[in-house]
Amino acid sequence: MADVEDGEEPCVLSSHSGTAGSRSGADKMFSLKKWNAVAMWSWDVECDTCAICRVQVMDACLRCQAENKQEDCVGMC
C-alpha cells in the first residue's frame, strides 16, 4: 500500500508543453485532502465449515446463534 502522511500529499499532473496558455509544471491541479481505503475479502478454502466446531465459516458462532443475537459477533471455537 502507498504511504500517505497526514492525508495531504499534493498530486501534480504534468501539463502538455508547447501552448502559450498551458500551466507551468509547479501549479497543482488538485490536492488530496482525505483518503478512505476500502477492501473486501473472502475465504479461499474448499470446505466452508469450521474444523473445530463444524459451523459454517460465514455464519454466526454457536454462542450468538443460541442467544439469537442480531448484531455482528465474533465467536471462539
Buried (B, 14 or more C-beta within 10 A) or exposed (E): EEEEEEEEEEEEEEBEEEEEEEEEEEEEEEEEEEEEEEEEEEEEEEEEEBEEEEBEEEEBBBEBEEEEEEEEEEBEE
